[in-house]
Amino acid sequence: MNRQRSGRIGFRPWLLGALTLMVALFAVACSDDETPDAGTQSPTAAVTSKPANVTISNCGVETVYDAVPERVVATDTSALEVLMALELQDHVIGYFGGTPDRLQHQHQARAALVDRLGGSFPYPSLEAVLAPGPDLVFSYGFNESAGLTAHNLRDAEVHSFSFTEACPDFSGNVTLEVMFQDVRAVAQIFNVEDRAEELIATWERQIAEVTEAVPTGEQVRVFYFDSGEEAPFTALSGSVMSDIISRAGGVNILSEVSGAWGTVEWEAVVDGDPELIILVDYGFGGPDANRAFLESNPSLSGMSAVENGQYMTVTFLQSVPGPQNLDGLIEVATALRGVNAAR
């Protein structure tokens, strides 16, 4: 995506007098209500102006934005957090997802200004999302069973944007850089590319700090256990979570399985013999029950991580694309250093 460019025009000294006179005459000609109050506008408050036919390709669909969206609905908290990180709260009319305290601390005050339309589960229906009258719906991923798809939104003359990881036809690997590109695309829609670049520069510094501290030697074997006693639902090779594990000094034991997220057989997990098991916290329980299940099942309790009590917990927002991926990276790297030290 293109970055915003800025420049300055230099004036020769002999032009200053003429310029001063021109400015004075222009000020007299303009009425008070047509002149912006420079004292009340911040530099970033003025950048959400009308874009010049910005075309965004998302999930294989090209959308032309001839104006900045003003009535955005986010269908989950990960999408909401990107909007808050870009300081776009004035453009968001509502969201579905967790309460504002699930967001990073610096984004909670902005999120509190936005109406919460419903919780995270079940997925909101198409009717519920359309009810507030959005001009753009931003989601981690859409849900066909709820009727909430990009196609149905287009039929309702509403634009949509989804994280690449959740695009139905995406078959590549989602890395943190792919998440950065998603943030850049959203910023371009709203003409705030400078804010995105500031965020990404900070994230890149955090990544560098983590990777520089990763111990040399054999990578720690890691299993991400989301849910499912009959067959575990987990992060596969194409997920951003798998990239986080790799950067932190580990290897996803299911990194040979294509796709972002999916269900596998327990036999594949046992064969991988993880040294660290990552449990996920959705905010309403889960990690303790999943650990108890692993430790009480004879066919699973012999895995190295279970025998040595090597577990850690990440939040859902640290596991899917968004600003909290960087928090997840730091926490996973810390846990992996502990496993390395215990080897």
N, C-alpha and C positions, 0 to 999 in steps of 0.2 A: 504493500500500500504506500501511497505517496505521503511524505511528511510535509507538514506546513513549512513554508519558507518565509523568512522575514528579511527585510532590508531597510537601509536608511538612505535618504537622499541628502546630499550635501549642498549647502547654499553658499554662494559667493558673498562676501561682505557687502558689495555694492547693491545686492538685491534686498537687503534687510529692510531698508526704508520703504521701498515699494511694497514689500510683503506685509509690513505692519499696517500700511494704509488700506490695502485690500482686505485684510482680516477685519479691520474696524468697520469698513463699509458693509461687509457681509453680515457682521453681527447686528448692525442697525436694520438691515433688510429682513432678517429672520425674526419671526415672532418668538415669544418665550416658550410656547408649548411645542415648538418645532426644534428647539435647541436642547440636546441632551445635557443633563446635569453631570459634569465630569466628576463632581465630588461624591456622587452616589453610585457610580459605575466602577466595578473592579475590572482589571484588564481581561479576566476570563469571562466576565458576565456578558461581554459584547461579541464573543466569538461564535455563539450559536446562531449565526445568521443563515440566511437561505443559501444552501449549497448550489453550485452550478451543475445540475443534472449528474449527481454522483451515482455511479453504477457499482453495485456490490454483488459479487458472486458468492452465494452461500448455498451449500448442499446441492450444487449443480444447477441452481436457479439464479438468473441475473435479475436484479431489481433496480429500477431507476428511482432515485429519490430526488424530486425536484424541490423539496422543502424539508427542513428539519422536523422530524416527528415531534408533536407536542402532546400526544395522548398515548403514552406507552404503558402497556401492561406486561409485567414480568410474571411468568408462570411458575417460577421457583426461586429459591433464595440465592442460588449461584448466579443466575442472570441478574437479579436485583443488585448483588454486590458489585458486579462489574459496572453497572449504571451509577451506583453510589461512589465507587472509586473514581469515576470520571466526572463526578460532581454534577450529575444530570437529574437530580431529584426533582427539579422544577418541571421536568418533562414527563415524569412518571405519575400516572393517575391511580395506580394500584398494583398490588402484587399478591401472588399466592405463594405460600412457603412458610418457613419458620419465623419466629418472632425476631425483632431486630437484634436481640442480644446474641443471636447465632452468628452475626457478622463480626468482622474485625472491629475492634474498639473505635478506631478512627472513622468508621462508616456508620456507626449506630445512630448518631444524632440525626444524620441526613435521612436514614431509613425510617426513623420515627415520625418524620414529616409526611410519609407516604401511607395511604390507606392500605391496610391488610385486608384482602378480599376473601381469604380462606387459607387453610393449612396446607401442608405438603401432600397429604394422602387423604382420599384417593386423588388421582389427577383431576384437575378442573375440567369440566366439560367445555365444549365449544361455545355453548350458550352462555355459560358463566363468564367466560373470557370476553365474549363480545358484548355482554350487557353494559359495561361502562362506556362503550363506544371508542375503542382504541384505534389509533392509526398505525400502530406497530405493536406486535407481540414478540417479546424476546423470551426464549426458553432454553434450558439445557438441552432438551430434546422433546419432540412432540409425541403424542400418544394416539394411535389410530383407534383403539378401543373406546376412547372418550370422544372421538370425532374431532380431536384437536390436531389437525395436520396443516402443513403449509398450503396444500392444495385447497382445503376448505376455507382457510383464512383468505386466500387469494380470491376465491369465489365471493367472499363477503367484502372484497375490496379493502382488505387490511394487509399490510406488509408483515413479514415475519423474518426472524433471524434465530438461528440455532447454533450452538457450539458444534464445531466440526466433529468432535468425538461422537456426537449423537446423530450425525447425518446418516440416514438409512443406507445410502449407497457408498459410504466411505469405507475403504478397505486398507488404508495405510496405517502407519503408526502415529499416534498423537503424542507429540513431545511438548515440553513447555514452550518451545518456540511456536508451535502450532496454536497454543493458547494465546500467545502474544499476538499472533496474526488475527485471531478472532477479536481481541480487544482493539487492535488497530482498525479493524473493519467497522466495529461499533463506533469508534471515535470519528471515523471518516463520515459516517452517516450523520453525526451530530456536529461535524465541523469543529472538533476539539482534539485534533491530532496531537497538539502540543502536550496536552494532559496525558495522553496515552504514552508518549515517549518519555515523559518524566517518570511515570509508573514503571515502565519496562526497564529503564535505566537502573532504577532501584532494585528491581527483581534480578537483573543480570548481575549486579554487585553481590546480592545475597547468594546466588548460585555459585559465583566464583569463590566466595568465602567457604561455602560448604565443600565444594569439590577439591579445593586446595588442602582441606583437612582430612580427606578420606585416606585411611591407611592403605599402604601398598600390600599386595598379596592377594590371596584367594578371596573372591567375593562371598559374602554371606548369603546363604540360600533362604529365600523369603516366600511365604505364602500369605496372600491377602484373603482373609475369610470374611465375606460379607454376610452370608446367611445360607440356610439350607442344610438340613440334616440328612435327607436322602441323597442329595447331590449338591455340592457347594457351588454357590454363585460367587464368582471371583473376578479379579482383574486379569485380563489376558494380555498378549503381547502388544496390542495396539492402543492400550489405555494410557492416559497421562500418568496414572498411578504406577504403571510398569516403568515409565521413564523416570519418575521420582525415585523409585527403588534403585534403579541403576545408577543414577547420579549420586545417590547417598552412599554407594559402596556395596550394594547388594545385587542379587540377581533373582528375578521373579522365576520360581520353579516352573511356571507355566508359560514362559516367554516363547516357547516354540508353538504355542497354540494361537492361531490367527484370530483376529477380532479384538474388540475393545473390552467387552464384558460378556460373560456367559457362564454356563453351567458345565462342570466337568465331573468325571468319576472320582470317587475318593481314592481309588487305586492309583491314579496319577499323582495325587497329593502325597500319598504314602511313599511312592517310588521316588519322589523328589526330596523326601526327608528334610523338610524345612528346619532351619536353625532359629528362625524368628517367625512368629505368626502375628500378622497385623489384623486386629479386630476393628470394626467400624462402629462408631457411635452416631446414631441418627437423632439423638436427643430424647429418646423415650425408651431407653434400655436396649439390651442386645449383647454387648460385649461379655458380660458376666455369664449369661446363659450359654453363649457359644463356647466360652472357655470350659464351662462345666461339662458341656456335651463332649468336647474333645477329650477331656481327662477321664470321663466315665466310659468311653467307648474303647474296648480292648484292641480293636484293630487300628485305632488312631493314637492311643496313648503312648505308643512306643516311638513316635516321631521325636527327633532330637529336641525340637522346640518345646514339646509338651513335657518331656522328661526333665528338661532343665528349667522349666517355667519361664521361657523366653517369649514374652508377649508384649505388645504395645497396642495402644488404641489411637486411631485418628478419627476425626470427625468426617461426616459425609462431605462437607464443603472443602475439606482438605484433599478429598479423593477424586473429585470431579473438577473439570477445568474452572479456574477462577483465581482471584487474588490469594486465597488461602492455600493454594498449592505450595507457595513458598514457605508457609508455616509448616506444612506437612513435610516438606523436604528437610527442613531443619530438625524436626522431631524424629523422622525416620533415621537420619544420619546419626543423631545422638544415640538412638537405640542400637544401631548397628555397631557403633564403636564399643558399646557395652558388651555385645555378643563377641566381638573380636577380642576384647580384653579377657573374656572368660574362656576362650579356646585353649 
